[in-house]
């Protein structure tokens, strides 16, 4: 649900379109235009479903990171240790010269 709200916040035109269709549906129901109310309700359901589905999609890189996070963390830790060791060595070399 949070993803959908964030998605609608990022796409205000889509959010406005959903609100317009909702208001249209309510107007048709109150005016007892049932045929048009059903049509506007179907449009509303399809639009909400589409936007919710789009909001739930994650980019491929995020799915890969979630899947391989342990491997990524271990590789990052090893790289950080190597860099720290090189820095310590260079500091020791410069302090004795």
N, C-alpha and C positions, 0 to 999 in steps of 0.2 A: 504494500500500500504506500509506503514511504517513497519507493521508486517511482510510483505513478504520480504522486504529488510533486516530486522533484521534476519529473518529465513535463508535467503540465506547467510548472513554474518556468521551465526553460523554453516552453513553446506556448506563449500567451495567446497566439492566434487560434491554436487548436482548443485551448481552454475556453476562449470566447465562443468558438463555434459550438462546443458542447453545451455551453450555457444557453445559447440562442436556440438550439434544438430542444433543450429541456423546457424553455419558456414557451416555445411553439407547441410542444406536446401538452403542457398544462393549459394553455389557451384553448386548444382544440377540445380538451376534455371538458373544460368549463362551458364552452359554447355548444357542447353536445354534438360535435362533428366527429362521430366515432370513427368513421372510415379514415378521415385525415389524421385523427389521433393515433390510430393503429399504425399508419404509415410513418408518422413522425416518431413513434415509439420504436419501431424497427430501425429507423435511421439512427436514433439515439443509442440503441443497444449495440449496433454494429460499430458506431464511432467510439463508444466507450471501450468495447472489446478490443478494437484495433489499437487504440492508444495505450490501453493497459498491457497488451501483448508487446508493443514496441518498447514500453518502459521497462519490461522485465528482461530484455535482451542485454547481454553483456558482451563487450568486445572480446574477440578471441584471445588477445593477450592477457586480459584479466582472468579468463577461465584457465589459461595455461599457468599463470602465476599461482592461482589458488590450488591447482592440481599439483604443481611441482614446488610448492613453497619451501619444503624442508631442504630440497636440493639447492634451491636458490640461496637460502640462508647459510647453508654450510659452505657453498662456494664463496659467498660474500665474506664470511668469517675468515676463510683461508686467505683470501686476497687481502683483507685488512691486516691480518697477522704478518703477511709477507711485507706489506708496506711499512708497518710499524718496525719490523726488524731492520729493514733497509734504512729507515730514518734513524734508528738507534745506532746503527753501524756508522752512518755518515756523521752523526754527532760525535761519536767517539773518535773517529778519524780526524775530524777538524779540531777537537779539543786538545789533541796531543801535538798538533803541528804548530 
